Amino acid sequence: MQRSDSAGIGIGFYGNSETSDGVSQLSSALLHANHTLSTIDDVVLETVERLGEAVKTELTTLEEVLSVRMELVAATRGARRQAEAAAQYLQGLAFWQGVSLSPVQVAEDVTFVEEYRWLAYVLLLLLVLLVCLFTLLGLAKQSKWLVVVMTAMSLLVLVLSWGSMGLEAATAVGLSDFCSNPDTYVLNLTQEETGLSSDILSYYFLCNQAVSNPFQQRLTLSQRALASIHSQLQGLEREAIPQFSAAQKPLLSLEETLNVTERSFHQLVALLHCRSLHKDYGSALRGLCEDALEGLLFLMLFSLLSAGALATTLCSLPRAWALFPPSDDYDDTDDDDPFNPQESKRFVQWQSSI
């Protein structure tokens, strides 16, 4: 019985640790995905604001400086239209903006529940360990009162073990059913919670060649608009600066803004690719379907072993009780007291021997 309990406690600690590791991996994946989504929104917002500021200031100033040359004004207005179009295309790339579902909140909720689950199982494991130790102590000392207390505690822990095993079995069955085909369930649930199109969600959850990038058209149009702006600015530099020295400052500022915008655009292309978010999705699934599920199975084994050992203990303690020597009811009497039954018995034996 004690070997079974010792093995069960070791298995329980291992299963509790594995489950905690799996949930921690899920939380980390959610936080990293939230960082990626937030970065996409921030880059889009900064780029759109930068282009809008360039349209309001540098391009407006440039039109005023070049007002006497209509062909240069037309080129400047063409750059303005392309900048406005690029800003409009880029603004549609912030697909997570305004979504009520927060991966950070989900990660915090999961972590909060996991902390209490982990603590509850540690307390249960320690309780089983203490019951085993004090049961051994009661049997070794042949202490009836300690055996009675441990019998009651064993009954309590037995009920807790059966209850935890039922909860673990239900969770393991549900989790294994989810892990058999998680993509469809997660896609439908995320679409219901966020309202995003299935094309976007399928692109990130599946991330294979069969699913095309839903942002490819906007990215292509944005890149063409930025390339057109760059070409028009180069033409203005060749034509306007030799004739209008005041045009040099806004043109250089526009060139710098365009370079920063192009760097942000390339960063945005990398962020919008499905690799990063799909990697987080795969990491979350591995945490749930490998570590957490494995930990649950070990916790079920712990509950089964501890329940079996405690049931055996409850059945064997009455037999051990019967083997205890009877308690001495006369421990408090004086050995020299002539009315002591044991002393009287010795006196009778002495008289018989005379």
C-alpha angles and dihedrals in degrees: 000000000000092000089052091050093047092050091045093052092050091048089048094054090048093048092047090051093048092049091049091049091052093050091046089053089051092051092047091051091051092050092049091048090050090051090053093048092046091049091052091052092046094048092048092048094048093046094049091047091048092052091045091051090049091052092050098045119018098031092044090050090047092053090052093049093047096041092117092059108061095189090056091046089052090052090049091050089048089055089049092053092048091049091051091047092049090050090051093049092047093048090063091059094072091087096160095054111115094013111141095210110093119196088201091058091047090050091049092049092048092048092048093053092043093053092057093042091052092048093048092053093047089053091048091050092049090048091053090048093051092047090053093048096047092044089056090046092051092050093046093049092038087229109168096193091052091048090052092051092047091049090057091045091048090054090051093048090046090058090047091049093052091046093049091047091054091050092047092048092051092047093046092050092049093045094048090050089051093047092053090071111000100156098071094045095046092045093051093044093048092047090051093049099041105028091225120149120265090238092064095043094045090050093056100035096045102026098184136128092263090069117062125215107267090205096052095099093050091046092050093049091047091051091050091049092050091047090050091051090050091051093048092048091052089052091049091050091055095045106030107038096060090053103030115038091182089065093064097078098051091042092053090046090050091049091052091047090050092051092051090046092052091051090050089048092055090047089051092051090054093046094049093053112105095235098086100044093039089053089054090048091051091047091052091050092049090051092052102034099039114025100024094042092046090049091051091052091052090048089052089052090049092051091048094049094044092047091050093047093047092048089052089049093052090051095046101043094074089054091048088049090056091054093054113107114253114266117254107248093192102054091117096053124098115253091217093053107115090210091058106115091224092050090047090052091052090048092054091049090051092052091050091054093056 
